């Protein structure tokens, strides 16, 4: 019997090995060639595409159009499926790949009709930009086709590859609009629902300004006396519903002028916070080409696969970076069913196997229409305007000073960003760049249709600028950057709580001289300044409840005041705050959810209101709890129950690095865990959180870390949360991730070249 059992196990092992060999064999057939020579109609002169040990693309071309072809070729080789998802996401065309499971998502995305808008904008672009997109598109399709065999994603889905089109590159930018500004739409929608259910008093209570403000001019939005709304008639007696915390898609950046560096050049730091997946969203590249006046350009940074521009980087004269601006770029327009014209359009969703499904969208003169509490509202969003997207970002590649960059930034059409730019001469500046509606009266709540401004059809020309402030320091971190007066004009599109910006500002102000290592330490700063009042509250609460919490109190005493990987105390404080917010606002959340709403898009605003409740302790807000200490203890016990369920009963295992571990996964492995070992990045102990410079969640955080002094790029840093290639057998699939995870100073400039492809014009 034992012999047969051994033989059976051996057979199973051999079958598994054979299956693995087949899988790896099929995968290897779709690996792109990294060396060779080719001809193409997409280039007008010889071009080279080289790669270093990280897989960074180094392109040398005679002109920018030829460089666009080679960049498209590299993107097509390494990232085509990722690009395909981005264009389909913006267009609402995922069902063609994923079938009926994606129909609901596609209907929500098709609401914006970005495919049609991209086609319109493409025809309006200058001829030179249309040609550049055509060259880039040709490069993408030839790079994708070069591998010969369909990549594994399409094999698993049983889908065919659809050629890239020039309009698809515009859709990729619209996909970023969805990432960066959809929260603005949801924010206003939630506020409209809150007002309809609770009145304007509740809106004012939730939106009251707090202490964490760090505008560049130091001005503050002063808090008015806000009364706590009386909710006695809707007292809550059920189970507490968790209010999910929406991630703030944004970033940190800051800069110092040359007076604060040994070189005399200004220095920039930029880390963009996004969802983290495998492959990484960014693609490292260096472009070398000549301008129309035969001036050499070398620009190094990160690109977004699907688009032909360097998004963040340096040309050695300037360096630039972005954070999400969160100006108010959307309004819901309340329609009058009697007077406002609406009509229906039919949309078709393609499904696998040639099947399709049609559905109807309601449109209006103000934008697409949806119902909120049975009332029709039209969405007027800057992304729906034909000035939302262009290729203006390309001009930064050739800017030779901060002044030139600021001038060029006026013509960039992207989701509005805080541009921080520095130059080799020591100058540093900030300005909001991108699409901002010309309407001058933003609104948190619905706007009556008769109050709609036709200025929505125009991009705002007048923008604030701060250049070389007297203290020589700039910072942005997704909270309000504009002055309190300018805030009245530009509004709030979902600003982050300002704790992160305050911490960055205070760190900068506490030091006079900086180098790249100083900026890297600040990028990785995980001191828990924001949670210190919550730590004090919890410590005092447990101290008043005897020896029952002796072990908990010891962990709190040893919490290290940081989101450190080995801190149990940090975990306790963080989860205590989360569950306290859930308890405090349960009466509101449980009323919103049956109406298909939530406080989730507004949770970042709740801190000031929460502390007002804790100070004033109104009896009608503590629901079934006999006193406020009982409410707080219930919150803490709920936090411990959740931790026990997810981390086990041993409190020593509740270290923050384990609770908040970084798990960068491939979209396929999330649905098919058996693929995790092949597709996912190594799991990393958590090292940051939400309200500090080191932003990190299990699948969210700094997508890259960039630090540069123009003119001194040998010390510049560019670390990315993943490798260059989307192919799991590529040597570049995980290259660079270890350096990112360990907080290493990965160089911006390419290293020793290891691969080379050359292109010549087709005869």
TORGU-66011 format. One record per residue (C-alpha): residue number from 0; residue in three letters; x, y, z. Coordinates in pm, whole numbers. Each point is the difference from the previous one (the first is absolute). Example, Ala and Ser with C-alpha at 12.3 -4.5 7.8 and 13.67 -1.06 7.14 Angstrom:
2
   k   r      u      v      w
   0 ALA   1230   -450    780
   1 SER    137    344    -66
//
This chain:
763
   k   r      u      v      w
   0 UNK      0      0      0
   1 UNK    281    239     94
   2 UNK    177    -69   -331
   3 UNK   -313     88   -201
   4 UNK    -45    313    209
   5 UNK    358    108    -74
   6 UNK    -54    -67   -371
   7 UNK   -322    203      7
   8 UNK    172    294    165
   9 UNK    284    -24   -253
  10 UNK   -247      5   -288
  11 UNK   -175    306    143
  12 UNK    333    178     42
  13 UNK     99    -84   -357
  14 UNK   -336    120   -131
  15 UNK     37    326    195
  16 UNK    350     47   -136
  17 UNK   -120    -73   -351
  18 UNK   -287    245     37
  19 UNK    240    263    129
  20 UNK    233    -65   -291
  21 UNK   -287     46   -244
  22 UNK   -108    324    168
  23 UNK    351    139      1
  24 UNK     52   -115   -357
  25 UNK   -312    180   -120
  26 UNK     88    311    198
  27 UNK    354      8   -136
  28 UNK   -130      8   -357
  29 UNK   -154    343     65
  30 UNK    314    156    148
  31 UNK    100    306   -206
  32 UNK    335     17   -177
  33 UNK    232    247    168
  34 UNK    272      3   -264
  35 UNK     -5     23   -376
  36 UNK    -49    221   -303
  37 UNK   -313     97   -184
  38 UNK   -150    232   -258
  39 UNK   -316    204     33
  40 UNK   -199    269   -174
  41 UNK    -41    152    347
  42 UNK    348    157      3
  43 UNK    161    254   -228
  44 UNK    361    -63    111
  45 UNK    193   -266    193
  46 UNK   -128    -51    357
  47 UNK    125   -215    287
  48 UNK   -193   -149    290
  49 UNK    234   -117    276
  50 UNK    -67   -143    345
  51 UNK    208    -11    316
  52 UNK     -4   -256    281
  53 UNK   -330    138    137
  54 UNK   -154     -9   -347
  55 UNK     -6    379    -24
  56 UNK    -60     99   -362
  57 UNK    272    226   -141
  58 UNK   -106    144   -335
  59 UNK    221    192   -239
  60 UNK   -167    161   -299
  61 UNK     47    285   -244
  62 UNK   -333    164     86
  63 UNK   -289    -22    243
  64 UNK   -229   -187   -241
  65 UNK    254   -279    -40
  66 UNK     48     -9    377
  67 UNK   -378    -40     36
  68 UNK     10   -303   -231
  69 UNK    274   -166    207
  70 UNK   -175     77    329
  71 UNK   -320   -150   -143
  72 UNK    198   -307   -107
  73 UNK    137    -43    353
  74 UNK   -344     50    156
  75 UNK   -152   -246   -246
  76 UNK    263   -262     77
  77 UNK    -14     32    378
  78 UNK   -342    135     99
  79 UNK   -263    -52   -271
  80 UNK   -256   -181    217
  81 UNK     27    267    270
  82 UNK    -56    265   -269
  83 UNK   -297   -196   -131
  84 UNK   -159      1    347
  85 UNK     51    375     35
  86 UNK   -166     87   -332
  87 UNK   -286   -246     58
  88 UNK    -51    129    353
  89 UNK    -45    358   -120
  90 UNK   -220   -103   -292
  91 UNK   -215   -245    196
  92 UNK    106   -293   -220
  93 UNK    125   -255    253
  94 UNK   -292   -239    -65
  95 UNK    153    -96   -332
  96 UNK    287   -155    196
  97 UNK   -162   -111    327
  98 UNK   -357    -73   -104
  99 UNK   -316     58    199
 100 UNK    190     50    326
 101 UNK    114    340   -127
 102 UNK   -335    124   -138
 103 UNK    -91    199    311
 104 UNK    338    172      5
 105 UNK    -14     73   -372
 106 UNK   -343    160     33
 107 UNK    130    225    277
 108 UNK    303    100   -206
 109 UNK   -185     35   -330
 110 UNK   -202    271    175
 111 UNK    285    238    -93
 112 UNK     20   -102   -371
 113 UNK    376     56     -9
 114 UNK     52   -199   -322
 115 UNK   -204    251   -202
 116 UNK    165    295    175
 117 UNK    349   -138    -71
 118 UNK    -85    -28   -369
 119 UNK   -116    361     -2
 120 UNK    305    133    184
 121 UNK    238   -194   -224
 122 UNK   -129    187   -305
 123 UNK     53    333    179
 124 UNK    366    -60     88
 125 UNK    268    185   -199
 126 UNK    124   -198   -299
 127 UNK    344    -55    157
 128 UNK   -162   -163    305
 129 UNK   -222   -218   -218
 130 UNK    308   -116   -188
 131 UNK    182    -71    327
 132 UNK   -294   -210    125
 133 UNK     -8   -186   -331
 134 UNK    373    -81     30
 135 UNK    -42   -106    361
 136 UNK   -297   -218    -97
 137 UNK    197   -170   -276
 138 UNK    278    -70    247
 139 UNK   -245   -149    250
 140 UNK   -154   -237   -253
 141 UNK    333   -109   -146
 142 UNK    146    -51    347
 143 UNK   -298   -206    108
 144 UNK      9   -211   -318
 145 UNK    375    -59     22
 146 UNK    -26   -273    264
 147 UNK   -185   -218   -249
 148 UNK   -224   -182    247
 149 UNK   -297    145    186
 150 UNK     85     89    359
 151 UNK   -127   -217    285
 152 UNK   -273    244    109
 153 UNK   -182    -34   -333
 154 UNK     53   -376     -2
 155 UNK   -160    -33    344
 156 UNK   -290    221   -103
 157 UNK    -42   -162   -340
 158 UNK      2    351   -150
 159 UNK    156    152   -307
 160 UNK    239    294      3
 161 UNK   -155    320   -133
 162 UNK    240    239   -174
 163 UNK     90    324    170
 164 UNK   -155    319   -145
 165 UNK    117    362     43
 166 UNK   -318     84    191
 167 UNK     87   -275    251
 168 UNK    288    212    132
 169 UNK   -253    270     89
 170 UNK   -215   -264    169
 171 UNK    299    -90    218
 172 UNK      4    360    126
 173 UNK   -376    -19     59
 174 UNK     64   -314    206
 175 UNK    216    219    224
 176 UNK   -290    246     27
 177 UNK   -208   -287    138
 178 UNK    275    -92    246
 179 UNK     70    353    116
 180 UNK   -334    180    -16
 181 UNK   -279   -256     33
 182 UNK     19     58    376
 183 UNK    -99    363    -64
 184 UNK   -319   -118   -167
 185 UNK    -78   -248    277
 186 UNK     75    263    266
 187 UNK   -256    244   -136
 188 UNK   -253   -279    -58
 189 UNK     35   -106    364
 190 UNK    -41    358    121
 191 UNK   -318     40   -205
 192 UNK   -137   -316    160
 193 UNK    104    112    350
 194 UNK   -179    330    -50
 195 UNK   -314   -169   -128
 196 UNK    -16   -236    299
 197 UNK    139    214    283
 198 UNK     -5    364   -116
 199 UNK    268    260    -61
 200 UNK     95      3    369
 201 UNK    149   -349    -35
 202 UNK    194     99   -313
 203 UNK    155    296    184
 204 UNK     83   -223    298
 205 UNK    181   -255   -219
 206 UNK    188    257   -211
 207 UNK    120    224    283
 208 UNK    368     95    -43
 209 UNK    251   -143    242
 210 UNK    341     86    142
 211 UNK    198   -181   -269
 212 UNK     50    272   -262
 213 UNK    321     63   -191
 214 UNK    -63    237   -290
 215 UNK    312    146   -155
 216 UNK    -80    352    120
 217 UNK    -90   -116    352
 218 UNK   -360    124    -18
 219 UNK   -270   -202    171
 220 UNK   -367    -57    -68
 221 UNK   -144    105    332
 222 UNK   -248   -229    167
 223 UNK   -344    141     67
 224 UNK   -192   -100    308
 225 UNK   -165   -322   -116
 226 UNK   -271   -157    210
 227 UNK    -16   -375     39
 228 UNK   -318   -112   -181
 229 UNK   -263   -155    219
 230 UNK    -59   -357   -111
 231 UNK   -209   -107    296
 232 UNK   -291    -91   -226
 233 UNK    216   -240   -201
 234 UNK    190   -157    288
 235 UNK    182   -311   -110
 236 UNK    -40   -332    180
 237 UNK    130   -257   -250
 238 UNK    340   -140    -81
 239 UNK    269    246   -106
 240 UNK     71     12   -372
 241 UNK    361     54   -105
 242 UNK     63    317   -198
 243 UNK    260    -92   -259
 244 UNK    283    250    -30
 245 UNK     50     98   -365
 246 UNK    368     37    -92
 247 UNK    114    352    -89
 248 UNK    138    -40   -351
 249 UNK    251    274     12
 250 UNK    362     31    103
 251 UNK    265    199    182
 252 UNK    239    244   -155
 253 UNK    219    272    136
 254 UNK    300    207   -102
 255 UNK    266    233    132
 256 UNK    172    280   -187
 257 UNK    375     10    -62
 258 UNK     65    189    324
 259 UNK    -67   -329    182
 260 UNK    234   -231   -198
 261 UNK    378    -18    -24
 262 UNK    -12      2   -381
 263 UNK   -213    313    -33
 264 UNK   -250   -193   -213
 265 UNK   -355    -35    127
 266 UNK   -112   -349    103
 267 UNK   -331   -180    -48
 268 UNK   -165   -301    161
 269 UNK   -307   -170   -144
 270 UNK   -180   -324     93
 271 UNK   -336    -70   -163
 272 UNK   -251   -204    204
 273 UNK   -210   -244   -198
 274 UNK   -130   -353     14
 275 UNK    291   -244    -22
 276 UNK    -20   -296   -238
 277 UNK    233   -222   -199
 278 UNK    124    121   -237
 279 UNK     61    348    140
 280 UNK   -193    287   -153
 281 UNK    314    193   -102
 282 UNK    264    -88   -258
 283 UNK    355    133     24
 284 UNK    140    165   -313
 285 UNK    265    237   -125
 286 UNK    -58    181   -329
 287 UNK    288    145   -199
 288 UNK    -92    203   -309
 289 UNK     52    333   -178
 290 UNK   -247    286    -11
 291 UNK   -117    162   -322
 292 UNK    289    247     44
 293 UNK    251   -284     43
 294 UNK     39     47    375
 295 UNK     68   -326    184
 296 UNK   -253   -112    263
 297 UNK     50   -267    262
 298 UNK   -296    -57    230
 299 UNK    -15   -278    259
 300 UNK   -295   -101    212
 301 UNK   -312   -210      1
 302 UNK   -258    -44   -274
 303 UNK   -354   -133     13
 304 UNK    -30   -297   -239
 305 UNK   -256     99   -259
 306 UNK    112    364    -18
 307 UNK    308    142   -179
 308 UNK    118    253    263
 309 UNK    239     -1    294
 310 UNK   -237     70    290
 311 UNK    248     78    278
 312 UNK    372     46    -42
 313 UNK    289    228    -88
 314 UNK    178    128   -311
 315 UNK    295    119    214
 316 UNK   -116    363    -36
 317 UNK   -323    -48    194
 318 UNK   -163   -275    203
 319 UNK   -373    -23     56
 320 UNK   -254   -204    190
 321 UNK   -373     -8     71
 322 UNK   -250    -55    276
 323 UNK   -374    -20    -56
 324 UNK   -143    351     28
 325 UNK   -350    -80    138
 326 UNK   -142    332   -118
 327 UNK   -375    -20    -55
 328 UNK    -41   -121   -358
 329 UNK   -354   -142      9
 330 UNK   -352    118     76
 331 UNK   -327   -191     15
 332 UNK   -268    206   -176
 333 UNK   -351    -47    139
 334 UNK   -236    -31   -296
 335 UNK   -354    126    -27
 336 UNK   -191   -285   -169
 337 UNK   -244    253   -144
 338 UNK    247    247   -150
 339 UNK    332   -179    -57
 340 UNK     44   -201   -317
 341 UNK    120   -361     28
 342 UNK     34   -279   -253
 343 UNK    116   -360    -18
 344 UNK    294   -151   -184
 345 UNK     51   -371    -57
 346 UNK    333   -156     95
 347 UNK    116   -347    -99
 348 UNK    223   -218    215
 349 UNK    193   -267   -186
 350 UNK     34   -339    169
 351 UNK    221   -301    -77
 352 UNK   -111   -225   -283
 353 UNK   -143    282   -209
 354 UNK   -289     60    240
 355 UNK   -107    348    112
 356 UNK   -237    180    232
 357 UNK   -159    341    -49
 358 UNK   -110    251    260
 359 UNK   -109    362      7
 360 UNK    156    309    152
 361 UNK   -188    319     75
 362 UNK    173    315   -120
 363 UNK    -65    370     49
 364 UNK    139    337   -106
 365 UNK    212     -4    318
 366 UNK    136   -355    -14
 367 UNK   -106   -362     59
 368 UNK   -288    -49    242
 369 UNK    -60   -224    302
 370 UNK   -256      0    278
 371 UNK     77     73    363
 372 UNK   -294    -65    233
 373 UNK   -232     -6   -301
 374 UNK    111    344   -122
 375 UNK    187     35   -334
 376 UNK    345    158     13
 377 UNK    244     64   -285
 378 UNK    374    -31     53
 379 UNK    202    294   -124
 380 UNK    361   -116     27
 381 UNK    311    150   -149
 382 UNK     90   -343   -145
 383 UNK   -305     27   -227
 384 UNK    136    318   -163
 385 UNK    208      1   -316
 386 UNK    277    193    180
 387 UNK     51   -289    245
 388 UNK    280   -177   -188
 389 UNK    289     90   -229
 390 UNK    372    -73    -39
 391 UNK    117    324    161
 392 UNK    204   -197    253
 393 UNK    255    -67   -276
 394 UNK    116    363     16
 395 UNK    153    -45    346
 396 UNK    260   -229   -155
 397 UNK    162    301   -170
 398 UNK    -47    267    269
 399 UNK    333    148    111
 400 UNK   -113    195    308
 401 UNK   -276     28    256
 402 UNK   -141    302   -184
 403 UNK    -20   -190   -328
 404 UNK   -161   -296    174
 405 UNK   -263    222    162
 406 UNK    -79    153   -337
 407 UNK    -36   -343   -162
 408 UNK   -206   -131    292
 409 UNK   -279    239    -96
 410 UNK    -67   -216   -307
 411 UNK     -1   -344    163
 412 UNK   -335   -183      4
 413 UNK     -2   -283    255
 414 UNK   -189    -56    329
 415 UNK     88    314    198
 416 UNK    328    -47    184
 417 UNK    225    189    237
 418 UNK    306     50   -219
 419 UNK    320     59    195
 420 UNK    298     79   -224
 421 UNK    361     86     79
 422 UNK    299     95   -213
 423 UNK    379    -17      1
 424 UNK     23    373     75
 425 UNK   -162    -47    340
 426 UNK   -359    103    -75
 427 UNK   -309   -186    122
 428 UNK   -367     61    -71
 429 UNK   -351   -140     43
 430 UNK   -313     46   -206
 431 UNK   -314   -205    -70
 432 UNK     14   -135   -353
 433 UNK   -254   -195   -199
 434 UNK   -369     47    -77
 435 UNK   -192    230    238
 436 UNK   -353    113    -92
 437 UNK    -43    371    -62
 438 UNK   -309     23    220
 439 UNK     94    217    296
 440 UNK   -245   -119    269
 441 UNK     68   -362    100
 442 UNK   -259   -182    206
 443 UNK      4   -287    249
 444 UNK   -367    -67    -64
 445 UNK   -225    -17   -305
 446 UNK    -27    303   -227
 447 UNK   -347     86   -140
 448 UNK     -5    -23   -378
 449 UNK    -87    369    -26
 450 UNK    323     74    186
 451 UNK    219   -192   -244
 452 UNK    289    207   -136
 453 UNK    101    -21   -367
 454 UNK    355     65    122
 455 UNK     14   -377     44
 456 UNK     88     -9   -370
 457 UNK    327    186     60
 458 UNK    321    -93    176
 459 UNK    102    240    278
 460 UNK    289    224   -108
 461 UNK     75    182    325
 462 UNK    192   -235    233
 463 UNK    186     73    323
 464 UNK    379    -36     -4
 465 UNK    256     -6    281
 466 UNK    363     39   -108
 467 UNK    306     21    225
 468 UNK   -176     79    331
 469 UNK    217    188    249
 470 UNK     63   -312    209
 471 UNK     88   -195   -316
 472 UNK   -230   -298     60
 473 UNK   -308   -143   -174
 474 UNK   -225   -294     87
 475 UNK   -322   -163   -116
 476 UNK   -171   -314    127
 477 UNK   -357      1   -139
 478 UNK   -138    235    262
 479 UNK    -78    364    -74
 480 UNK    303    177   -152
 481 UNK   -171    317   -122
 482 UNK    -63    293    234
 483 UNK   -319     26    202
 484 UNK   -117    272   -240
 485 UNK     81   -206   -310
 486 UNK   -183   -292    160
 487 UNK   -327    188    -50
 488 UNK     67      0   -375
 489 UNK    139   -352    -50
 490 UNK   -200   -195    257
 491 UNK     56   -338    161
 492 UNK      5   -308   -221
 493 UNK     72   -244    284
 494 UNK    310    131    171
 495 UNK    198   -232    221
 496 UNK      9     70    370
 497 UNK    296    235     35
 498 UNK    196   -199    259
 499 UNK    242   -136   -259
 500 UNK     64    344   -150
 501 UNK     52    152    346
 502 UNK    257   -266     88
 503 UNK    191     56   -325
 504 UNK     -7    378     42
 505 UNK    122    -22    359
 506 UNK    283   -237    -95
 507 UNK    113    240   -273
 508 UNK    -16    301    229
 509 UNK    206   -176    267
 510 UNK    305    -36   -227
 511 UNK    214    239   -204
 512 UNK    213   -213   -234
 513 UNK   -114   -308   -193
 514 UNK    137   -268   -227
 515 UNK   -162   -302   -166
 516 UNK     36   -218    309
 517 UNK   -187    259    210
 518 UNK   -288     -1   -248
 519 UNK     -7   -380     -4
 520 UNK    -28     -8    380
 521 UNK   -295    236    -24
 522 UNK   -167   -217   -265
 523 UNK     28   -294    243
 524 UNK   -104    201    309
 525 UNK   -259   -209    188
 526 UNK    -18    193    326
 527 UNK   -356    -16    132
 528 UNK    -50    366     86
 529 UNK   -363     -7   -112
 530 UNK    -91   -292    228
 531 UNK    157    143    318
 532 UNK   -331    147    130
 533 UNK   -169   -335    -65
 534 UNK    282   -177    182
 535 UNK    -50    226    299
 536 UNK   -378    -52     -6
 537 UNK     34   -379    -11
 538 UNK    273     -9    265
 539 UNK   -212    204    242
 540 UNK   -309   -209    -78
 541 UNK    176   -328     80
 542 UNK    172    144    305
 543 UNK   -343     73    146
 544 UNK   -108   -362    -38
 545 UNK    234   -179    243
 546 UNK    229   -295    -60
 547 UNK   -225   -146   -266
 548 UNK    203    179   -266
 549 UNK    347    -22    155
 550 UNK    152   -177   -302
 551 UNK   -167    239   -243
 552 UNK    135    297    193
 553 UNK    352   -138    -20
 554 UNK    -25    -27   -378
 555 UNK   -129    357    -10
 556 UNK    291    117    211
 557 UNK    241   -169   -243
 558 UNK   -177    113   -321
 559 UNK    307    197   -123
 560 UNK   -229    275   -137
 561 UNK     47   -130   -352
 562 UNK   -151   -237   -253
 563 UNK    297   -224     62
 564 UNK    -17   -364   -114
 565 UNK     45   -142    353
 566 UNK   -242    235    179
 567 UNK   -306   -166    154
 568 UNK    -94    321    176
 569 UNK    -32    185   -330
 570 UNK   -240   -267   -124
 571 UNK   -214     39    312
 572 UNK    -21    379    -32
 573 UNK    -66     -8   -374
 574 UNK   -278   -255     25
 575 UNK   -148    175    306
 576 UNK    -36    319   -204
 577 UNK   -160   -189   -292
 578 UNK   -260   -167    218
 579 UNK    -69    315    198
 580 UNK    -88    183   -322
 581 UNK   -226   -293    -92
 582 UNK   -174     22    339
 583 UNK    -35    378     -3
 584 UNK   -148     22   -348
 585 UNK   -200   -323     -1
 586 UNK   -334    185     15
 587 UNK     92    188   -318
 588 UNK    153   -293   -186
 589 UNK   -289   -237     66
 590 UNK   -242    258   -135
 591 UNK    209     58   -313
 592 UNK     60   -361   -101
 593 UNK   -365    -94    -74
 594 UNK     -2    306   -229
 595 UNK    306   -145   -182
 596 UNK    230    252    165
 597 UNK    284      2    251
 598 UNK    226    229    198
 599 UNK    295   -181   -158
 600 UNK     79    282   -250
 601 UNK    -20    245    292
 602 UNK    191   -195    265
 603 UNK    313    211    -51
 604 UNK   -205    300    127
 605 UNK   -128   -156    323
 606 UNK    295     73    231
 607 UNK   -106    350    118
 608 UNK   -363   -108     45
 609 UNK    110   -308    193
 610 UNK    203    203    248
 611 UNK   -287    246     45
 612 UNK   -221   -294     94
 613 UNK    263   -132    241
 614 UNK     39    343    161
 615 UNK   -367     88     35
 616 UNK   -131   -358     48
 617 UNK   -365     55    -98
 618 UNK   -218   -274    146
 619 UNK   -202    -48   -319
 620 UNK    313   -105   -196
 621 UNK    102   -291    222
 622 UNK   -311   -203    -88
 623 UNK    -31   -313    217
 624 UNK    314     68    205
 625 UNK    -61    118    359
 626 UNK    293    245    -11
 627 UNK    280    111   -229
 628 UNK    266   -218    160
 629 UNK   -222   -298    -79
 630 UNK    -18    108   -366
 631 UNK    380     32    -19
 632 UNK     56   -333    172
 633 UNK   -245   -163   -240
 634 UNK    201    146   -288
 635 UNK    323   -137    142
 636 UNK   -147   -343     65
 637 UNK   -139     -8   -356
 638 UNK    348     79   -128
 639 UNK    145   -289    201
 640 UNK   -269   -239   -126
 641 UNK     84     92   -358
 642 UNK    372    -43     62
 643 UNK    -61   -338    162
 644 UNK   -201   -114   -301
 645 UNK    262    110   -253
 646 UNK    328    -41    191
 647 UNK    -67   -262    268
 648 UNK    -44     15    377
 649 UNK    366     68     84
 650 UNK     24    378     42
 651 UNK    376    -14    -56
 652 UNK    -75    -92   -363
 653 UNK   -193    325    -53
 654 UNK    310    181   -116
 655 UNK    -70    275   -250
 656 UNK    238   -150   -254
 657 UNK   -215   -312    -10
 658 UNK   -342    166     27
 659 UNK     87    249   -276
 660 UNK    238   -212   -206
 661 UNK     61    111   -358
 662 UNK   -140   -248   -251
 663 UNK     57    108   -360
 664 UNK   -204   -244   -205
 665 UNK    -81    -63   -364
 666 UNK   -371     47    -86
 667 UNK    -21   -366   -107
 668 UNK    140   -139    326
 669 UNK   -270    183    196
 670 UNK   -253   -221   -180
 671 UNK    224   -308    -36
 672 UNK    218    -28    314
 673 UNK    187   -299   -147
 674 UNK    176    249   -228
 675 UNK    127    208    291
 676 UNK    348   -151     11
 677 UNK     48     65   -370
 678 UNK   -154    346    -25
 679 UNK     22    186    331
 680 UNK    279    203    156
 681 UNK    148   -125    331
 682 UNK   -203     94    307
 683 UNK    162    283    199
 684 UNK    -57     98    364
 685 UNK   -210    315     27
 686 UNK    204    316     59
 687 UNK   -242    294    -37
 688 UNK   -362    112     17
 689 UNK   -241    273   -117
 690 UNK     73    314    202
 691 UNK    377     24    -27
 692 UNK    249     53   -287
 693 UNK     63   -377    -30
 694 UNK   -340    -88   -147
 695 UNK    -56   -376    -21
 696 UNK   -293   -239      8
 697 UNK     -5   -368   -101
 698 UNK    -56     88   -368
 699 UNK     45    377     -1
 700 UNK    284    245     48
 701 UNK    291    175   -165
 702 UNK      2   -134   -355
 703 UNK    344    153    -47
 704 UNK    252    211    192
 705 UNK    181    272   -193
 706 UNK    265    243    128
 707 UNK    212    222   -225
 708 UNK    217    309    -21
 709 UNK     18    111   -366
 710 UNK    361     23   -112
 711 UNK     98   -265    254
 712 UNK   -195   -305   -108
 713 UNK    276   -247     90
 714 UNK   -150      3    350
 715 UNK   -364      2   -114
 716 UNK   -236   -275    118
 717 UNK   -288   -182   -168
 718 UNK   -141   -299    181
 719 UNK   -311   -177   -134
 720 UNK   -239   -245    168
 721 UNK     57   -276   -254
 722 UNK    194   -103   -307
 723 UNK     -5    119   -358
 724 UNK   -149   -303   -172
 725 UNK   -349   -147     26
 726 UNK    129   -345    -98
 727 UNK     57   -221    308
 728 UNK    298   -180   -157
 729 UNK    177    322    -96
 730 UNK    312     85    200
 731 UNK   -157    346     37
 732 UNK   -331   -116    153
 733 UNK    114     57    359
 734 UNK    322    194    -63
 735 UNK     11    306    225
 736 UNK   -278   -105    236
 737 UNK    240   -111    273
 738 UNK    170    340     -2
 739 UNK   -338    170     27
 740 UNK   -116   -224    285
 741 UNK    323     57    196
 742 UNK     -7    378    -52
 743 UNK    323     -1   -201
 744 UNK    122    288   -215
 745 UNK    -48   -160   -342
 746 UNK    171    225   -261
 747 UNK   -207    203   -245
 748 UNK    254    -23   -280
 749 UNK     34   -328   -190
 750 UNK    278   -240     86
 751 UNK    213   -218   -224
 752 UNK   -179    -89   -320
 753 UNK    -74   -372    -34
 754 UNK   -232    -17   -306
 755 UNK    -33    190   -327
 756 UNK   -253     14   -284
 757 UNK     65    222   -302
 758 UNK   -255    123   -253
 759 UNK     56    146   -344
 760 UNK   -254    151   -239
 761 UNK   -172   -246   -230
 762 UNK    135     43   -353
//
